[in-house]
């Protein structure tokens, strides 16, 4: 290992030594023979335009005034390119300065898109691939970059299930394909397959951290999301759930050093909080509950005379109107502070290019005491050794810290539970003025002041590569990558809290996850004549994933000043190790005829150590075709059509994520003592036939550009079918095992995606563009022998013939106006309501979802409005159940103000029954009364900025200066009666759509400044 790191250090230093001796370094090009100026078609000077001599390594970029200088001679061909403009070539005819104008390329047909193991021009794409510009999203103040993509990509559904920064979000590319396997996409950062599974072991109420939060969005140059099988097949083993390719920033050859500084600060808070009863209202409801239960069961002897809230002189707690109101929500929620600082240095000589970036981000959560911070350092270096060989490294170092409170299910240590489930009339102190917990929950003040749960993640993502041009058109590439994460967790619960009672409780867990990756590819591209071009790609991948975890816990501390486990009276510990390996071979061929007819085909073979001895290998083929109809003679004269292309593809991808590294093996475990002697016992039942989960996908798409690229849209329809679904099958207890892994499920996803981009105005310095996308995914379980129950109170049921994540509830029909009791749908007509009457009503899947963006620029001013939306999904308001469910459960739980609409007398029309502790139907757990419409339209972000004129900034020696303000989650339209229709109490994919104890996404305002030197 030490030798390996020594090699990396040498490679980091080599570029500087080589560049110092380069004959093409800037010191040798000061007497450039070619100068010029580059402008846009609207006359604006263009900085940052890439300028190279075709067929050579010489190049430069334009400065802040659009000017450049370059060594060139008559006859050389100069290639000028810039994002958002069409690339042009200009022949050098003499020494006169060049005056070049670049035409705006609104649809970017020549834009380079990162695809599997290479790049392609957008016009030649066959697969369904979306490209995202991170500059449009990085200002959204969330912990992880995936949360910033919500609503930006057709067919990619992202749910920010909590307002806690750095927590896991759910991202689904064209639906979900597995029940027990993973549904998360594959993330590839600079060629490294990174781990996107949480290493968290400490319980935070079902929540999990997001490993993607370790990546600084400011370091990202572009993101591509690969959706269909043609695009993802080369990643066969992980392609079933889509692929997210993240490319970080790099310098440019011949670019002068450029420093960019970005700093922003702001604040965030909850848009609204739950409407709770006051102390007097709460006491009134408790009295009603008391009397009603006495009427239903006279043996309880509960009457008006002995009601709890009666005069103190009569032995009661005082009359309802005498009760105080204690605001615990106001104590828990706060105005959170947000800070972000980034600095980068970019540049290059004729043979070396570099990017060095550092960033620090800190965010408080809107509930005390949770916060999140990330410090990052990025170094990317590329060295042109000679005309045929280039080497480079990518390095990302991150430290992520979390003060990690429980913001999910409770009760012990539950922050929101302590605030929401404690009666508003109860004082936080007892008669002696001592802070105490009530109703089975921690005292909120004690909980906030004594919370001690911390996590520190140290992560390194690195890649070393070498490119060699072996022959004209033939390139060899080798790379070695690593993703290393050291995840350190600790918690201490003192004796004042439920979890630490009576003498303290502490845990510590250190996890180390390492992915090693080695890849080789050989690429050949050839053009034959004017009409034929083809490419071949072959390669292999070797990957190893290793996880080690050491865990310790201690109970019984001398006092609360001792927090280290070594001080505990009783300790326990464990250690775990796990490893998996993957060997892959892949090939791809593509052919292009006259820019009109395109075809490619690929195949990948993956061998995984996770499967049975005869089932380790999976084979994943794909084929795609495209027809650029606009290039045909019959459309050449249709000038209103800028481009028209039809695409179709078929392919098979696989999935092995979400199962254990030894899922197919029969396992034994030690630590099983017998009569004082060490021993072993069976731990897991093996399945030698366990094999790859496979997803077949068919895609058809149409790309259209109209009116000189002023209007462009993309339409896709797809059909995905997953077979051999990975599933844990339950076993009878008599077998000695609880379950085993098998291939026992089949799931389908069908849908469409539509995206449209328009340039509404482009004249007089004013530009207005609009982007809109909408998608639908229809999910269905095609094969599942036995229904599976998930979520709190089995609210989620997976059943054949229904979508994944369907809600299993008692359907409330109405509240009887005469009795005040709930009437449910008696499905089996047996005259009583039992579990047999539960039925599937709705699911978390929306009928439609997408986003809308409007961008305007005018003479230095810019405005960007972004809306996200979804329609037709359901969400279970479990907070409201507990807030209204005091009847059959506990009078203290009647706390939400919605209880004030309860039935009180015959003839009342309402859907809230009378408070009652005997008739369990009135507050039956799983009742459909709390299953609500989760549709919403949200103003996700509003950004306003101003860029100072170049004539002004250049006088003080800077390239650019922009000031901006960003508002997030400023407006929400929804019928949902909870705080946030995207909330979910658990990060478990099978428990989504249940809102319990989860803070909402906050409303935020921040201001910032971007400075380029």
Buried (B, 14 or more C-beta within 10 A) or exposed (E): EEEEEEEBEEBBEBBEEBBEEBEBBBEEBEEEBBBBBBBBEEEEBBBBBBBBBEEBBBBBBBBBBBBBBBBBEEEBBBBBBBEEBBBBEBEBEEEEEBEBBBEBBBBBBBBBBBBBBBEBEBBBBBBBBBBBEBEBBBBBBBBBBBBBBBBBBBBBBBBBBBBBBBBBBBBBBBBBBBBBBBBBBBBBBBBBBBBBBBBBBBBBBBBBBBBBBBBBBBBBBBBBBBBBBBBBBBBBBBBBBBBBBBBBBBBBBBBBEBBBBBBBBBBBBBBEBBEBBBBBBBBBBBBBBBBBBBEBEEEEEBEEEBBBBBEEEEEBBBBBEBBEEBEBBEBBBBEBEBBBBBBBBBBBBBBBBBBBBBBBBBBBBBBBBBBBBBBBBBBBBBBBBEEEEBBBBBBBBBBBBBBBBBBBBBBBBBBBBBBBBBBBBBBBEEEEEEBBBBBBBBBBBBBBEBBBBBBBBBBBBBBBBBBBBEEEEBBBBBBBBBBBBBBBBBBBBBBBBBBBBEBBBBBBBBBBBBBBBBBEBBBBBEEEEEEEBBBBBBBBBBBBBBBBBBBBBBBBBEEBEBBEBEBBEEBEEEEEEEEBBBBBBBBBBBBBEEEBBBBBBBBBBBBBBBBBEEBBBBEBBBBBBBBBBBBEEEBEEEEEBBBBBBBBBBBBBBBBBBBEBBBBBBEEEEEEEEEEEEEEEBBBBBBEEBBBBBBBBBBBBBBBBBBBBBBBBBBBBBBBBBBBBBBBBEEEEEEEBEBBBBBBBBBBBBBBBBBBBBBBEBEEEEBBBBBBBBBBBEBBBBBBEEBBEBBBBBBBBBBBEBBBBBBBBBBBEEBBEEBBBBBBBBBEEEEEBEEEBBBBBBBBBBEBBBBBBBBBBEEEEBBBBBBBBBBBBBBBBBBBBBBBBBBBBBBBBBBBBBBBEBBEEEEBEBBBBBBBBBBBBBBBBBBBBBBBBBBBBBBBBBBBBEBBEBEEBBEEEBBBBBBBBBBBBBEBEBEBBBBBBBBBBBBBBBBBBBBBBBBBBBBBBBEBBBBBB
